[in-house]
Amino acid sequence: MQADPHPFAQLSPELVIDAIESTGRRSDLRVLALNSYENRVYQIGIDDEQPVIAKFYRPERWSDAQILEEHHFSQQLAEAELPVIAPLTDANGETLFRFNEFRFALFTRRGGQAPNLDDPDTQLTIGRLMARLHAIGAIAPYQTRPALDVKTFGYASYEFIAEHSISGDLRRAYTTLCEDLLKHIDRLFAEVKPTYIRTHSDCHVGNILINRDQQCFFVDLDDSRMTPAIQDLWMLLSGERHERVAQLSEILDGYNEFYDFDPRELRLIEALRTLRIMHFAAWLARRWEDPAFPLAFPWFGSPRFWSDHILELREQLAALNEPPLAVF
């Protein structure tokens, strides 16, 4: 018996256009699929207007309440003149729309390119903007969105991989290593006792744009959760240790102008990096029934992949035992 097609297989260009036109807009029939795997994202041309960006949410990932919480946070940030691309509203103030079995949101199209994170002025600017974002994120917690914690990103990822994706000697090496890592990470979080606030949560360089006027914009808050503040900062760092220290020092110079950073959270950088690595592997495994994933990640699941993954986690175990970064 043939397996049921993935729900996104029903998302034809015709359905996308019909969905957009159900909001009262008239499409010029131009549809461009944009790079996205967790959801499906399209640029749609609109008659006599600027194109819009439509995000069709992955079924059963977030509840309506969880999506609307992120929308509300984005709107709070935009109202405070933070450069965040918030969802568009209809005449009734609604931001989440339905068409057939799909839920979707619309956004203004903004052009730009990734920032140069080696530039001290850019680092200072991003630090200031991130602090303002966190100051608003700290006003109130999410009520329905989950936290980025050791249980959900660490233990749940490890258990899923061990049960469904890896076997034999590699499984034994993986499980032993993950148990050591998670024990270490549990201890770090218990010692630091970080404050959890609403954050972007996935603030890598691809989710920041700089336009022609040199204005920064944060995009794609779809992964926004309750996290320690450092979660939005560590992914902006790269290079050798002394380079990361210099970058972080500049970012925090700007950050501390608008929000007080807790330096104890520097101890969590490698722990959060480890959790992200574990969660990414489990994310690929959980999404493998989506036909887009085998096409985009053909190397996933091979013995070579798991060997490299285990090696990367071993390097993280060593990194967890190194002194944390210290700012100037």
C-alpha positions as CSV (number, residue, x, y, z in Angstrom):
1,M,0.0,0.0,0.0
2,Q,1.4,3.4,-1.0
3,A,2.1,5.7,2.0
4,D,-0.1,8.8,2.4
5,P,1.6,11.9,0.8
6,H,3.1,14.5,3.1
7,P,0.6,17.3,3.8
8,F,2.9,19.9,2.1
9,A,2.5,17.9,-1.1
10,Q,-0.9,19.4,-1.4
11,L,0.5,22.9,-1.4
12,S,0.5,23.6,-5.1
13,P,1.0,27.1,-6.7
14,E,-2.7,27.2,-7.4
15,L,-3.6,26.6,-3.7
16,V,-1.0,29.2,-2.6
17,I,-2.6,31.8,-4.9
18,D,-6.1,30.9,-3.7
19,A,-5.0,31.2,-0.1
20,I,-3.6,34.6,-0.6
21,E,-6.6,35.8,-2.5
22,S,-8.8,34.6,0.3
23,T,-7.4,37.5,2.4
24,G,-8.7,40.0,-0.1
25,R,-5.5,40.5,-2.1
26,R,-5.4,40.0,-5.8
27,S,-2.4,38.0,-7.0
28,D,-0.6,38.6,-10.3
29,L,0.0,34.8,-10.4
30,R,3.7,35.0,-9.7
31,V,4.8,32.6,-7.0
32,L,8.4,32.1,-5.9
33,A,9.2,29.3,-3.4
34,L,11.8,30.5,-0.9
35,N,14.3,28.4,1.0
36,S,12.6,26.9,4.0
37,Y,12.2,23.4,5.4
38,E,10.3,23.6,8.7
39,N,7.5,25.6,7.0
40,R,6.9,26.5,3.4
41,V,7.5,30.1,2.4
42,Y,6.6,31.9,-0.8
43,Q,6.9,35.3,-2.4
44,I,3.7,36.1,-4.1
45,G,3.2,39.0,-6.6
46,I,0.2,41.3,-5.9
47,D,-1.5,43.4,-8.5
48,D,-0.4,47.1,-8.3
49,E,1.3,46.5,-4.9
50,Q,4.5,45.2,-3.5
51,P,4.8,41.4,-3.3
52,V,4.1,39.7,0.0
53,I,5.8,36.8,1.8
54,A,3.5,34.0,2.9
55,K,4.5,31.5,5.5
56,F,2.5,28.2,5.5
57,Y,3.0,26.6,8.9
58,R,3.9,22.9,9.3
59,P,0.8,21.1,10.4
60,E,0.8,19.9,14.1
61,R,4.1,21.7,15.0
62,W,2.8,24.8,16.8
63,S,-0.8,25.2,18.1
64,D,-2.7,28.3,17.1
65,A,-2.1,29.8,20.6
66,Q,1.7,29.3,20.2
67,I,1.8,30.9,16.8
68,L,-0.3,33.8,18.0
69,E,2.0,34.3,21.0
70,E,5.0,34.7,18.6
71,H,2.9,37.1,16.4
72,H,2.1,39.2,19.5
73,F,5.7,39.3,20.5
74,S,6.7,40.4,17.0
75,Q,4.1,43.1,17.1
76,Q,5.2,44.3,20.5
77,L,8.7,44.7,19.1
78,A,7.6,46.5,15.9
79,E,5.5,48.9,18.0
80,A,8.6,49.7,20.0
81,E,10.3,50.5,16.7
82,L,12.5,47.5,16.8
83,P,13.5,46.4,13.3
84,V,11.5,43.2,13.2
85,I,9.3,42.1,10.3
86,A,6.0,41.4,12.1
87,P,3.0,39.6,10.4
88,L,0.5,41.7,8.5
89,T,-3.0,42.1,9.9
90,D,-6.4,42.1,8.2
91,A,-9.2,44.6,8.9
92,N,-10.1,42.7,12.1
93,G,-6.5,42.7,13.4
94,E,-6.0,39.0,12.6
95,T,-2.6,37.7,11.7
96,L,-3.2,34.0,11.4
97,F,-5.3,32.8,8.4
98,R,-6.7,29.5,7.3
99,F,-7.3,28.0,3.8
100,N,-8.3,24.4,3.4
101,E,-6.2,22.5,6.0
102,F,-3.4,25.1,6.1
103,R,-2.6,28.0,8.5
104,F,-0.6,30.8,7.1
105,A,0.7,34.4,7.8
106,L,1.7,37.2,5.5
107,F,4.7,39.5,5.8
108,T,6.1,42.6,4.1
109,R,8.9,41.7,1.8
110,R,12.2,43.3,2.9
111,G,15.4,43.0,0.8
112,G,18.8,42.9,2.3
113,Q,21.9,40.9,2.9
114,A,23.6,39.2,5.8
115,P,25.6,41.6,8.0
116,N,29.4,41.6,8.3
117,L,29.7,40.3,11.8
118,D,33.4,41.0,11.8
119,D,32.8,44.7,11.7
120,P,32.9,46.3,15.2
121,D,30.3,48.9,14.3
122,T,27.9,46.2,13.2
123,Q,28.6,44.2,16.4
124,L,27.8,47.3,18.5
125,T,24.6,48.0,16.6
126,I,23.4,44.4,16.8
127,G,24.2,44.4,20.6
128,R,22.1,47.5,21.1
129,L,19.1,46.1,19.1
130,M,19.3,42.7,20.8
131,A,19.3,44.4,24.2
132,R,16.1,46.3,23.3
133,L,14.5,43.1,22.0
134,H,15.4,41.4,25.3
135,A,14.1,44.2,27.4
136,I,10.7,43.8,25.8
137,G,11.0,40.0,25.9
138,A,11.5,40.2,29.7
139,I,8.3,42.1,30.3
140,A,6.1,39.0,30.3
141,P,6.7,35.3,29.6
142,Y,5.3,33.1,27.0
143,Q,2.3,31.1,28.3
144,T,2.1,28.3,25.7
145,R,5.4,28.3,23.9
146,P,8.0,25.9,25.3
147,A,11.4,26.8,26.7
148,L,14.7,25.9,25.2
149,D,15.9,23.6,28.0
150,V,18.0,20.5,28.5
151,K,14.9,18.3,28.6
152,T,13.5,19.2,25.2
153,F,16.6,19.9,23.2
154,G,18.9,17.4,25.0
155,Y,17.2,14.4,26.5
156,A,14.3,14.3,24.0
157,S,16.7,14.5,21.0
158,Y,19.1,11.9,22.4
159,E,16.2,9.5,23.2
160,F,14.7,9.9,19.8
161,I,18.0,9.3,17.9
162,A,18.9,6.3,20.1
163,E,15.5,4.7,19.6
164,H,14.9,5.4,15.9
165,S,18.0,6.4,14.0
166,I,21.3,4.7,15.1
167,S,22.3,1.2,15.9
168,G,25.2,-1.2,16.7
169,D,28.5,0.1,18.0
170,L,27.7,3.6,16.9
171,R,24.6,3.6,19.1
172,R,26.6,2.5,22.1
173,A,29.2,5.2,21.5
174,Y,26.4,7.8,21.0
175,T,24.4,6.9,24.1
176,T,27.4,6.8,26.4
177,L,28.7,10.1,25.1
178,C,25.3,11.8,25.3
179,E,24.8,10.7,28.9
180,D,28.1,12.3,29.9
181,L,27.2,15.5,28.0
182,L,23.8,15.8,29.5
183,K,25.0,15.2,33.0
184,H,27.6,18.0,32.5
185,I,25.0,20.4,30.9
186,D,22.5,19.7,33.7
187,R,25.1,20.7,36.3
188,L,25.9,23.9,34.4
189,F,22.3,25.0,34.2
190,A,21.8,24.2,37.9
191,E,24.8,26.2,38.8
192,V,24.1,29.3,36.6
193,K,20.3,29.3,37.2
194,P,19.7,31.5,34.2
195,T,16.7,33.8,33.8
196,Y,14.4,32.7,31.0
197,I,12.9,35.5,28.8
198,R,11.2,35.6,25.4
199,T,14.0,35.7,22.7
200,H,14.5,35.4,19.0
201,S,16.1,32.0,19.9
202,D,17.5,31.3,16.4
203,C,19.5,34.4,15.8
204,H,22.2,33.2,13.4
205,V,23.5,35.4,10.6
206,G,20.9,34.2,8.1
207,N,18.1,35.7,10.3
208,I,19.6,39.2,10.2
209,L,19.4,41.4,7.2
210,I,21.0,44.8,6.4
211,N,19.4,46.9,3.7
212,R,20.8,49.5,1.4
213,D,20.4,52.1,4.2
214,Q,22.5,50.0,6.5
215,Q,19.5,49.2,8.7
216,C,19.5,45.9,10.5
217,F,16.3,43.7,10.5
218,F,15.6,40.6,12.5
219,V,13.6,38.0,10.5
220,D,11.9,34.7,11.2
221,L,10.9,34.5,14.9
222,D,9.2,31.2,14.2
223,D,11.5,29.4,16.7
224,S,11.1,32.0,19.4
225,R,11.0,30.4,22.9
226,M,11.8,31.2,26.5
227,T,15.6,31.0,26.7
228,P,18.5,32.6,28.5
229,A,19.6,35.9,26.9
230,I,22.9,34.4,25.8
231,Q,21.0,32.1,23.3
232,D,20.6,35.2,21.0
233,L,24.2,36.1,21.3
234,W,26.4,33.1,21.0
235,M,25.5,32.2,17.4
236,L,26.8,35.6,16.3
237,L,30.3,34.6,17.4
238,S,32.8,32.8,15.1
239,G,36.5,32.1,14.6
240,E,39.3,31.4,17.1
241,R,38.8,32.0,20.8
242,H,40.4,35.5,20.8
243,E,38.2,36.5,17.9
244,R,35.1,35.4,19.6
245,V,36.1,37.3,22.8
246,A,36.7,40.5,20.7
247,Q,33.3,40.0,19.0
248,L,31.4,39.3,22.2
249,S,33.0,42.3,24.0
250,E,31.9,44.7,21.2
251,I,28.4,43.2,21.2
252,L,28.0,43.5,25.0
253,D,29.3,47.1,24.9
254,G,26.2,47.9,22.9
255,Y,24.0,45.5,24.7
256,N,24.6,46.9,28.2
257,E,23.6,50.3,27.1
258,F,19.9,49.1,27.0
259,Y,19.8,45.9,29.1
260,D,22.0,44.3,31.7
261,F,23.7,41.2,30.6
262,D,24.3,38.5,33.3
263,P,27.9,37.4,32.8
264,R,27.2,34.1,34.5
265,E,25.4,33.1,31.3
266,L,28.8,33.0,29.5
267,R,29.2,29.6,31.1
268,L,26.2,28.3,29.0
269,I,27.6,29.0,25.5
270,E,29.1,25.6,24.9
271,A,26.2,23.9,26.6
272,L,23.7,25.7,24.3
273,R,25.9,24.9,21.3
274,T,25.8,21.2,22.3
275,L,22.0,21.2,22.7
276,R,21.6,22.8,19.2
277,I,23.8,20.2,17.6
278,M,21.8,17.4,19.3
279,H,18.5,19.0,18.4
280,F,19.5,19.5,14.8
281,A,20.2,15.8,14.3
282,A,16.9,14.8,15.9
283,W,15.1,17.5,13.9
284,L,16.3,15.9,10.7
285,A,15.4,12.4,11.9
286,R,11.9,13.5,12.9
287,R,11.2,15.3,9.6
288,W,12.5,12.5,7.3
289,E,9.0,11.6,6.1
290,D,8.8,15.1,4.5
291,P,10.1,14.5,0.9
292,A,12.0,17.8,1.0
293,F,14.4,16.5,3.7
294,P,16.0,13.5,1.9
295,L,16.5,15.7,-1.2
296,A,18.1,18.5,0.8
297,F,20.1,16.4,3.3
298,P,21.0,13.1,1.4
299,W,24.0,12.6,3.7
300,F,21.9,12.3,6.8
301,G,21.7,8.9,8.6
302,S,24.7,7.3,7.0
303,P,27.4,5.6,9.1
304,R,29.7,8.4,8.1
305,F,27.2,11.0,9.3
306,W,26.9,9.4,12.7
307,S,30.6,8.9,13.1
308,D,31.2,12.6,12.3
309,H,28.3,13.6,14.7
310,I,29.8,11.6,17.5
311,L,33.2,13.2,16.9
312,E,31.6,16.7,17.0
313,L,29.9,15.8,20.3
314,R,33.2,14.6,21.7
315,E,34.7,17.9,20.8
316,Q,31.8,19.6,22.6
317,L,32.5,17.5,25.7
318,A,36.1,18.9,25.6
319,A,34.8,22.5,25.1
320,L,32.5,22.2,28.1
321,N,35.5,21.6,30.2
322,E,37.3,24.8,29.0
323,P,37.0,28.1,30.8
324,P,34.1,30.2,29.5
325,L,34.7,33.2,27.3
326,A,35.6,36.4,29.3
327,V,34.9,39.9,28.0
328,F,37.2,42.8,28.0
